[in-house]
Amino acid sequence: MQEATDAAELDALYARAPLGLGLIDRELRFVRVNPALADMNGFSPEEHVGKKVWDLVPDLRAIAEPMLLKVIETGEPLRNVAITGTTLAHPGEIREWREQFYPIFVGEGQVSGIGIICEDVTDRRRQDREIREREDKLRRVLDQLFAFVGVLTLEGHVDYANRAPLDAAGLQLADVAGKPFWEAPWWSYDAEVQARLKLAIEAARAGELVRYDVPVMLGDAPVTIDFQLAPLRDSSGAITGLIPSGTIIEERVQAQRALRALADDLEITVARRTAALHAANAQLKEEIAQREAAQEALIRSQKMEAMGRLVAGVAHDFNNILAAVLSGLSLVGRRLDDPEALKLVDMSTNAAMRGTGLVKQLLAFARQQRLDPERIDVSAFLKELEPLL
């Protein structure tokens, strides 16, 4: 009873198996097939029983028959055998199967048949080819870019790099593949640059996007690149690697340096011109002050000239008056005998003479002649004036 139950379970498993399963005898006739193998061949399971393999899949005979006969003769299994051809299930379409042929022994080591395990790998091979073609196309595209693109492991080891950084540094992918990224020739010239890159790898591994400008060694000279390190995530969002990339910005850096130098020169030029402007302004102010002083001096000179003409006229008139006074005093002094009266005449004459001296001084001022100061006895002068006052 248990054996019947086990056999039923085995039959159920045999029928539901996704792989093609079959059994053939020594004459290469089908003894049993499951639905999966029957579908691959394009016939029902019942149509297989009792028929030779080549009656159902004649296109596969040239490839498969020598293999099956070898298993029967040697008793050795054949594993992972690739067979290609056409079947009635897909007429005119080349399919590919991966086959396993296992000998079945009866009695004393005699091969009585062959167990077949068949997997149709056509679609998988097609998908693999498409993936490889896409990868090859992507690599070709990346190799044409004049930018640095690569793939690192989570530990920071180089898995892939496009041609641009390799050719620029005179390297092959084999020179850097599998090695720590920071030990590659692009970075190994500077310990500080390497230390910063290690920190960037740790940050990207934690999910951060790192970006900064850094010089890398290309040949014998460093070149500045806009460097970026990003985490590579799979469809579930898990980080499976790191993507380094970079673009040469040396021209931009040189332009910025030139711009800064130009700005510095411009500041110096502006400072010089500002200083020159201040100096010119100061000189202009000085010239204005000198011109104003000259104008004031001219005005004063004109005033003095006018005053001199006025004083000259007044002085001449006053001198004429004093001359008349002196003449009159002289006549009066001749006719007086009174000593006191003569004394007064002398005093008046002296005062008139001093007036004459004052007129001379006024005339000298009017003619802008040099005035010679003299010492006077103020006490004697006041005594002379005392009687008159």
Secondary structure as GFF3:
##gff-version 3
##sequence-region A 1 389
A	DSSP	alpha_helix	2	16	.	.	.	ID=ss1
A	DSSP	beta_strand	20	25	.	.	.	ID=ss2
A	DSSP	beta_strand	30	33	.	.	.	ID=ss3
A	DSSP	alpha_helix	35	41	.	.	.	ID=ss4
A	DSSP	alpha_helix	45	48	.	.	.	ID=ss5
A	DSSP	alpha_helix	53	56	.	.	.	ID=ss6
A	DSSP	three_ten_helix	58	60	.	.	.	ID=ss7
A	DSSP	alpha_helix	61	74	.	.	.	ID=ss8
A	DSSP	beta_strand	78	85	.	.	.	ID=ss9
A	DSSP	beta_strand	95	106	.	.	.	ID=ss10
A	DSSP	beta_strand	110	120	.	.	.	ID=ss11
A	DSSP	alpha_helix	122	144	.	.	.	ID=ss12
A	DSSP	beta_strand	148	152	.	.	.	ID=ss13
A	DSSP	beta_strand	158	161	.	.	.	ID=ss14
A	DSSP	alpha_helix	163	169	.	.	.	ID=ss15
A	DSSP	alpha_helix	173	176	.	.	.	ID=ss16
A	DSSP	three_ten_helix	181	183	.	.	.	ID=ss17
A	DSSP	alpha_helix	191	205	.	.	.	ID=ss18
A	DSSP	beta_strand	210	218	.	.	.	ID=ss19
A	DSSP	beta_strand	221	233	.	.	.	ID=ss20
A	DSSP	beta_strand	239	248	.	.	.	ID=ss21
A	DSSP	alpha_helix	250	335	.	.	.	ID=ss22
A	DSSP	alpha_helix	339	366	.	.	.	ID=ss23
A	DSSP	alpha_helix	378	388	.	.	.	ID=ss24
###
